[in-house]
Amino acid sequence: MKTLLRAALVAALIVPAFAGDALVYRCDNMCPLAQTANTHRAYGLEARTLSKVARADVAAVVEANLARV
């Protein structure tokens, strides 16, 4: 059973290596807005920006709750 599991793991790791560009999706007609969004996601800029917004939202809710007390 362990041998079969190891063989499946090795196969799962080897297949993408031999596939090369076959597993890469590229769209030449992608709009500039989508390209910008994908760049932000790829470099983590979107998450950093959203975390600032989320922190500000949470702080506003906490302040509102404290003001009621």
N, C-alpha and C positions, 0 to 999 in steps of 0.2 A: 504494500500500500504506500509506504514512504517513497519507494522508487518511482511509482506511478505519479505521485504528487510532485516529486522533484523533476521528472521528465516534463510534466505539464508546465511547471514554472519556467524551466529552461526554454521550452518551446514558446511560451508567451513572451519571453524576453528577446528571443532570437528573431522572431518573425518581423517585428518593426525594424530591426537593424537591416534586414535584407530587402525590405519593402522600399526603402529609400524615400523618394518623393511621392510615391504612390499614396501614402497616408496623409500627405499634406494637402490641405484644401486652400486653394488660392483663387481668388476671384478678381479678375482684372477690371471688372465693371463696377466695383464697389464704390458707393458714393463717398465723398470726402467726410461727411459726418460719421459714417460707420467706421471709416479708417481711423478717425480721431478717437472714437470711442474704444476701438480695439487696442489702439496704442496706449490709452489710459489704463485699460484693464491689464495689458501685458506688463506694464511697468509698475503697477500697483498704485497709480495716482488716483484712480477712482475710489479705491478703498480708503485711502488716506483722506480724501475730500469728504467722503460720506461719513467717516468716523467723526470728523469735526462737526458736521451738520447734526449727526445723531447726538453727540455730546451737548451741543447747544440746545437741542430739543429737550433732552433729559434735564438739563440745568433749568430751563424755563419751567418745566413741569414741577420740579422740586421747589423752585422759588415760589410758584403759585400755591403749592400745598403748604409751604411754610408761612406764607402770608395769611392763609386761612386760619392757621393755628394761632 
